[in-house]
Amino acid sequence: MTQTREILALLGACLPLFSAIIWMAMITLSVHDSRTRLERRIKRTVLWLYIFMVINWLSLILYTNTPPLSPWINVAALLAYTLSPVQFYRYVCELSETAELRPFSMWHYALPVAIASVLGIWSLFVPWDVQVGLVESRGVVSPGYTIYSRLFLSKPVLRMIWVFVYTIFSLARLWRYYREIGRRGNKYPRPVRWITGLVGFVVVIMLITVSTMALSREEVITSALLLALGFLRTGEDFIIGYNVIRRNFLLYIPSVKERMDRMETAPRRGTRTAGSPTPPDAAAPVRIALPGVKLTKKRFEEYITQRRLWLDPNVKLTDLVEPLGKSRTTLSNFINKTYGMNFNQYINSLRLTELGRLMALPSNAGKSAADLFYKAGFASKRNYTRAKEARK
């Protein structure tokens, strides 16, 4: 029975560790693809959040399985235990950044860094066997080093305090953000689904973390709570990482008026090529599909045509999420079902049609497709060649 619990405990720590490593690598690769400074800042914030989570779970694995190695990263673990809730709060602050709400203050890092620094400097004067003994004894205070022992073993308590405080801070920040959005005219702002799900994960994780304070260290390590916490952390990692990479940074569903205003004032994508006729209704407001309203082929094509999205070589499916009021999954399923192809294939088919139209213009007589593909929205000749081959 004890061996089974130890295996479950190891699984509960390894699962979120691998999850954090994978998302850390993916976010690292996506940082260079940032379109704005804010997006780059958010990605770097999330990257450090994953780094702290990797240290958290790695320290737990070392603590339970290889005690002699645990003191080597004890200071880093203490820092990561307290900074990961702070980093999550920073992520929430950057997502909800407005002119009225205060930006994240770097002073939030001061106390965790100070505590970790004291522990690190103090550890230089404490014998190594004493530090290893503190790990192996699972929380028994070492004689002659009472105060140091309590600081050395304070990570779970500090973790609980910081998780509780900064979860409250994060929820309060979101509440103030939605209240501010309501004052701007969207009287009843509805949070997007992924934010609702993330808040649910965060609250449950906070409750489990606080509940572990009623148990001993050994009971926590061998209980089902650790496994549950591991699964919840893995889910939280997925929600954050997926939405950061997909650039889902909008925290509420815009009102009808907001979306109509954005559609009427936003600049059109792409540039108008020579000889391209202006759509007869180009100046008219673009109709959009509202949340809860079925997206039709007519509405979808009207939006694509009036915006001439195929002329933008960087257009992505996620660019349609906000104006059309549908999730990425809903749009993807709609396109596959309606046109029998994915979004990129659909846009490339429009680009090939545009290329054919350009080649038929008298002003382009004598020019080949290789001379005009970029005017049709293809980012490179390679993209054009692939689209052409896929159409055959």
C-alpha positions as CSV (number, residue, x, y, z in Angstrom):
1,M,0.0,0.0,0.0
2,T,2.8,2.4,0.9
3,Q,4.6,1.6,-2.4
4,T,1.5,2.4,-4.3
5,R,1.1,5.7,-2.6
6,E,4.7,6.6,-3.3
7,I,4.2,5.8,-7.0
8,L,1.1,7.9,-7.1
9,A,3.0,10.7,-5.3
10,L,5.8,10.5,-7.9
11,L,3.2,10.6,-10.7
12,G,1.5,13.6,-9.1
13,A,4.8,15.5,-9.3
14,C,6.2,14.2,-12.6
15,L,3.0,15.0,-14.6
16,P,3.0,18.7,-14.0
17,L,6.8,18.8,-14.2
18,F,6.7,17.4,-17.8
19,S,3.8,19.7,-18.6
20,A,5.6,22.8,-17.4
21,I,8.7,21.8,-19.3
22,I,6.8,21.2,-22.6
23,W,4.9,24.5,-22.3
24,M,8.1,26.4,-21.3
25,A,9.7,25.2,-24.5
26,M,6.7,26.1,-26.7
27,I,6.4,29.6,-25.2
28,T,10.2,30.1,-25.7
29,L,9.8,29.3,-29.4
30,S,6.8,31.6,-29.8
31,V,8.4,34.7,-28.2
32,H,10.1,35.7,-31.4
33,D,6.7,35.5,-33.2
34,S,5.2,38.3,-31.0
35,R,3.4,41.0,-32.9
36,T,3.4,43.7,-30.2
37,R,5.4,44.6,-27.1
38,L,2.6,43.7,-24.8
39,E,2.3,40.2,-26.4
40,R,6.1,39.7,-26.0
41,R,5.9,40.9,-22.4
42,I,3.0,38.5,-21.6
43,K,4.9,35.6,-23.1
44,R,8.0,36.3,-21.1
45,T,5.9,36.6,-18.0
46,V,4.3,33.2,-18.7
47,L,7.7,31.7,-19.6
48,W,9.1,32.7,-16.1
49,L,5.9,31.3,-14.6
50,Y,6.7,27.9,-16.2
51,I,10.3,28.1,-15.1
52,F,9.2,28.6,-11.5
53,M,6.8,25.7,-11.8
54,V,9.5,23.4,-13.1
55,I,11.7,24.3,-10.1
56,N,8.7,23.7,-7.7
57,W,8.0,20.2,-9.0
58,L,11.6,19.2,-9.4
59,S,12.3,20.2,-5.8
60,L,9.4,18.1,-4.6
61,I,10.7,15.0,-6.5
62,L,14.2,15.5,-5.0
63,Y,12.7,16.0,-1.6
64,T,10.7,12.8,-1.6
65,N,13.1,10.5,-3.6
66,T,16.7,11.8,-3.3
67,P,17.1,13.8,0.0
68,P,20.9,14.4,-0.3
69,L,20.3,16.4,-3.5
70,S,17.4,18.5,-2.2
71,P,19.5,21.1,-0.3
72,W,21.3,22.0,-3.5
73,I,18.1,23.7,-4.8
74,N,16.5,24.5,-1.5
75,V,17.0,28.3,-1.9
76,A,15.8,28.2,-5.6
77,A,12.8,26.1,-4.5
78,L,11.9,28.6,-1.8
79,L,12.2,31.4,-4.3
80,A,10.0,29.6,-6.9
81,Y,7.4,28.6,-4.3
82,T,6.7,32.2,-3.4
83,L,7.3,33.8,-6.8
84,S,5.1,31.5,-8.9
85,P,1.9,33.0,-7.4
86,V,3.4,36.5,-7.8
87,Q,4.1,35.7,-11.5
88,F,0.6,34.5,-12.1
89,Y,-0.7,37.7,-10.6
90,R,1.6,39.6,-13.0
91,Y,0.2,37.6,-15.9
92,V,-3.4,38.6,-14.9
93,C,-2.3,42.3,-14.5
94,E,-0.8,42.4,-18.0
95,L,-3.9,40.7,-19.5
96,S,-6.1,43.3,-17.8
97,E,-4.0,46.3,-18.4
98,T,-6.0,49.5,-18.8
99,A,-5.3,53.2,-18.3
100,E,-7.4,53.2,-15.1
101,L,-5.9,50.1,-13.4
102,R,-2.4,50.2,-11.9
103,P,0.3,48.2,-13.7
104,F,2.1,45.4,-11.9
105,S,4.6,46.6,-9.4
106,M,8.0,45.0,-9.2
107,W,7.9,45.5,-5.4
108,H,5.9,42.3,-5.3
109,Y,9.2,40.4,-5.9
110,A,11.0,42.1,-3.0
111,L,9.9,40.0,0.0
112,P,10.3,36.5,-1.7
113,V,13.8,37.6,-2.8
114,A,14.7,38.9,0.6
115,I,13.6,35.7,2.4
116,A,15.4,33.5,-0.1
117,S,18.6,35.6,0.2
118,V,18.6,35.2,4.0
119,L,18.2,31.5,3.7
120,G,20.9,31.3,1.1
121,I,23.4,33.3,3.0
122,W,22.6,31.5,6.3
123,S,23.0,28.1,4.6
124,L,26.6,28.9,3.9
125,F,27.3,28.7,7.6
126,V,25.3,25.5,8.4
127,P,26.9,22.1,8.0
128,W,25.8,20.1,5.0
129,D,24.8,17.0,7.1
130,V,22.4,19.2,9.1
131,Q,20.7,20.4,5.9
132,V,20.4,16.8,4.6
133,G,19.1,15.7,7.9
134,L,16.3,18.2,7.8
135,V,15.2,16.8,4.5
136,E,15.5,13.1,5.6
137,S,13.7,13.7,8.9
138,R,10.7,15.1,7.0
139,G,10.4,18.3,9.1
140,V,12.1,17.4,12.5
141,V,13.9,20.5,13.8
142,S,17.6,19.9,14.2
143,P,19.0,20.6,17.7
144,G,21.2,23.7,17.9
145,Y,19.7,25.1,14.7
146,T,16.1,25.7,15.7
147,I,15.5,29.0,13.9
148,Y,17.4,27.9,10.8
149,S,15.5,24.7,10.7
150,R,12.2,26.5,10.8
151,L,13.2,28.8,8.0
152,F,14.6,25.8,6.0
153,L,11.4,23.9,6.4
154,S,9.1,26.9,5.9
155,K,8.5,26.4,2.1
156,P,5.0,24.7,2.4
157,V,3.8,27.4,4.8
158,L,5.1,30.2,2.7
159,R,3.7,28.6,-0.4
160,M,0.3,28.4,1.2
161,I,0.4,32.0,2.3
162,W,1.5,33.3,-1.1
163,V,-0.9,31.2,-3.1
164,F,-3.8,32.3,-0.9
165,V,-2.9,36.0,-0.9
166,Y,-2.1,36.3,-4.6
167,T,-5.1,34.2,-5.7
168,I,-7.2,36.8,-3.9
169,F,-5.2,39.6,-5.6
170,S,-5.7,38.0,-9.0
171,L,-9.5,37.5,-8.5
172,A,-9.8,41.1,-7.2
173,R,-7.9,42.4,-10.2
174,L,-10.2,40.6,-12.6
175,W,-13.3,41.9,-10.7
176,R,-12.0,45.5,-11.0
177,Y,-11.2,44.9,-14.7
178,Y,-14.7,43.7,-15.5
179,R,-16.2,46.6,-13.5
180,E,-14.1,49.0,-15.5
181,I,-15.3,47.4,-18.8
182,G,-18.9,47.8,-17.5
183,R,-18.4,51.5,-16.9
184,R,-17.2,51.9,-20.5
185,G,-20.5,50.8,-21.9
186,N,-20.5,47.0,-21.9
187,K,-22.9,47.0,-18.9
188,Y,-22.7,43.2,-18.3
189,P,-19.3,42.0,-19.6
190,R,-19.2,38.3,-20.0
191,P,-15.9,36.6,-19.3
192,V,-14.6,34.4,-22.1
193,R,-14.8,30.7,-21.3
194,W,-11.1,30.1,-20.9
195,I,-10.9,32.8,-18.2
196,T,-13.9,31.2,-16.4
197,G,-12.1,27.8,-16.6
198,L,-8.8,29.2,-15.4
199,V,-10.4,31.0,-12.4
200,G,-12.1,27.7,-11.5
201,F,-8.7,25.8,-11.6
202,V,-7.0,28.5,-9.6
203,V,-9.6,28.6,-6.8
204,V,-9.6,24.8,-6.4
205,I,-5.8,24.7,-6.4
206,M,-5.9,27.4,-3.6
207,L,-8.4,25.4,-1.6
208,I,-6.3,22.2,-1.9
209,T,-3.1,24.0,-1.0
210,V,-4.7,25.6,2.1
211,S,-6.2,22.2,3.1
212,T,-2.8,20.5,3.1
213,M,-1.8,22.6,6.2
214,A,-4.0,20.3,8.3
215,L,-1.8,17.3,7.3
216,S,1.8,16.3,8.1
217,R,4.4,16.4,5.5
218,E,4.4,12.6,5.1
219,E,0.6,12.6,4.8
220,V,0.7,15.3,2.1
221,I,3.3,13.5,0.1
222,T,1.5,10.1,0.2
223,S,-2.1,11.4,-0.1
224,A,-4.3,11.7,-3.1
225,L,-4.2,15.5,-2.7
226,L,-0.8,15.6,-4.3
227,L,-2.0,13.6,-7.3
228,A,-5.1,15.8,-7.6
229,L,-3.0,18.9,-7.4
230,G,-0.7,17.6,-10.1
231,F,-3.6,17.0,-12.5
232,L,-5.0,20.5,-11.7
233,R,-1.7,22.2,-12.3
234,T,-1.4,20.3,-15.6
235,G,-4.8,21.6,-16.6
236,E,-3.9,25.2,-15.5
237,D,-0.7,24.9,-17.6
238,F,-2.6,23.9,-20.6
239,I,-5.2,26.7,-20.3
240,I,-2.5,29.4,-19.9
241,G,-0.1,28.1,-22.5
242,Y,-2.7,27.4,-25.2
243,N,-4.3,30.8,-25.0
244,V,-1.0,32.6,-24.9
245,I,0.2,30.9,-28.0
246,R,-3.2,31.4,-29.7
247,R,-3.1,35.1,-28.7
248,N,-6.4,34.8,-26.9
249,F,-5.8,37.9,-24.8
250,L,-9.3,39.3,-24.7
251,L,-10.9,38.6,-21.3
252,Y,-14.5,39.4,-22.1
253,I,-17.0,39.0,-24.9
254,P,-17.5,42.4,-26.6
255,S,-20.9,43.9,-26.7
256,V,-22.7,44.2,-30.1
257,K,-22.0,48.0,-30.1
258,E,-18.3,47.5,-29.4
259,R,-17.9,45.0,-32.2
260,M,-19.8,47.1,-34.7
261,D,-17.6,50.2,-33.7
262,R,-14.4,48.2,-34.1
263,M,-15.5,46.8,-37.5
264,E,-16.4,50.2,-38.8
265,T,-13.2,52.0,-37.6
266,A,-10.6,49.3,-38.0
267,P,-8.3,49.6,-41.1
268,R,-8.7,47.0,-43.8
269,R,-6.2,44.3,-44.1
270,G,-3.8,44.1,-46.9
271,T,-3.2,46.6,-49.7
272,R,-5.3,47.1,-52.8
273,T,-3.5,45.9,-55.9
274,A,-3.4,47.7,-59.2
275,G,-6.6,47.1,-61.1
276,S,-8.5,45.6,-58.1
277,P,-12.1,46.8,-58.1
278,T,-13.5,48.2,-54.9
279,P,-16.3,46.1,-53.6
280,P,-19.6,48.0,-54.0
281,D,-20.4,47.7,-50.4
282,A,-16.9,48.3,-49.0
283,A,-18.0,51.4,-47.0
284,A,-20.9,49.6,-45.4
285,P,-20.6,48.2,-41.9
286,V,-19.6,44.5,-41.9
287,R,-22.2,42.2,-40.4
288,I,-20.9,39.9,-37.8
289,A,-22.1,36.7,-36.1
290,L,-23.0,37.4,-32.5
291,P,-22.4,35.0,-29.5
292,G,-25.2,32.5,-29.5
293,V,-26.2,33.3,-33.1
294,K,-25.5,30.7,-35.7
295,L,-22.7,31.6,-38.1
296,T,-23.8,31.3,-41.7
297,K,-21.9,30.9,-44.9
298,K,-23.2,34.2,-46.1
299,R,-22.1,36.1,-43.1
300,F,-18.7,34.4,-43.1
301,E,-18.0,35.1,-46.8
302,E,-19.3,38.7,-46.4
303,Y,-16.7,39.3,-43.7
304,I,-13.8,37.7,-45.6
305,T,-14.7,39.5,-48.9
306,Q,-15.2,42.9,-47.5
307,R,-12.0,42.7,-45.6
308,R,-10.1,41.0,-48.4
309,L,-8.3,38.9,-45.8
310,W,-6.5,36.8,-48.4
311,L,-4.3,39.7,-49.2
312,D,-2.8,39.6,-45.7
313,P,0.0,37.0,-45.8
314,N,0.0,36.8,-42.0
315,V,-3.8,36.3,-41.5
316,K,-4.7,33.6,-39.0
317,L,-7.8,31.9,-37.9
318,T,-7.5,33.5,-34.5
319,D,-7.8,36.9,-36.1
320,L,-11.5,36.1,-36.8
321,V,-12.4,35.0,-33.2
322,E,-13.1,38.5,-31.8
323,P,-14.9,40.1,-34.8
324,L,-17.1,37.0,-35.5
325,G,-17.8,36.3,-31.9
326,K,-16.9,32.6,-32.2
327,S,-14.2,30.5,-30.7
328,R,-11.3,29.2,-32.7
329,T,-12.7,25.6,-32.5
330,T,-16.1,26.7,-33.7
331,L,-14.7,28.6,-36.7
332,S,-12.4,25.7,-37.6
333,N,-15.3,23.2,-37.5
334,F,-17.5,25.5,-39.5
335,I,-14.9,26.0,-42.3
336,N,-14.1,22.2,-42.5
337,K,-17.8,21.3,-42.6
338,T,-18.8,24.1,-45.1
339,Y,-15.9,24.0,-47.5
340,G,-14.3,20.6,-46.9
341,M,-10.9,22.2,-46.0
342,N,-9.1,24.0,-43.2
343,F,-8.7,27.7,-42.9
344,N,-5.3,28.0,-44.5
345,Q,-6.4,25.9,-47.5
346,Y,-9.5,28.1,-47.8
347,I,-7.5,31.3,-47.7
348,N,-5.0,29.9,-50.2
349,S,-7.8,29.0,-52.6
350,L,-8.9,32.7,-52.5
351,R,-5.4,33.8,-53.2
352,L,-5.1,31.5,-56.2
353,T,-8.4,32.9,-57.5
354,E,-7.0,36.4,-56.9
355,L,-3.8,35.4,-58.7
356,G,-5.8,34.2,-61.7
357,R,-7.6,37.5,-61.8
358,L,-4.4,39.5,-61.7
359,M,-2.8,37.5,-64.5
360,A,-5.9,38.2,-66.7
361,L,-5.5,42.0,-66.4
362,P,-4.1,43.7,-69.5
363,S,-1.7,45.6,-67.3
364,N,0.0,42.4,-66.3
365,A,0.4,40.9,-69.8
366,G,3.6,39.0,-70.1
367,K,4.0,38.5,-66.3
368,S,4.1,35.1,-64.9
369,A,2.5,33.8,-61.7
370,A,6.0,33.9,-60.1
371,D,5.9,37.7,-60.6
372,L,2.5,38.2,-59.1
373,F,2.0,35.7,-56.3
374,Y,3.0,38.2,-53.6
375,K,0.3,40.6,-54.8
376,A,-2.3,37.8,-54.2
377,G,-1.3,37.5,-50.6
378,F,1.2,34.7,-50.6
379,A,4.1,35.3,-48.2
380,S,6.6,33.4,-50.3
381,K,7.0,31.5,-53.5
382,R,7.2,28.3,-51.5
383,N,3.8,29.0,-50.0
384,Y,2.4,29.6,-53.5
385,T,3.9,26.4,-54.8
386,R,2.4,24.4,-52.0
387,A,-1.0,25.9,-52.4
388,K,-0.9,25.2,-56.1
389,E,0.1,21.6,-55.6
390,A,-2.5,21.1,-53.0
391,R,-5.3,22.3,-55.3
392,K,-4.5,19.8,-58.0
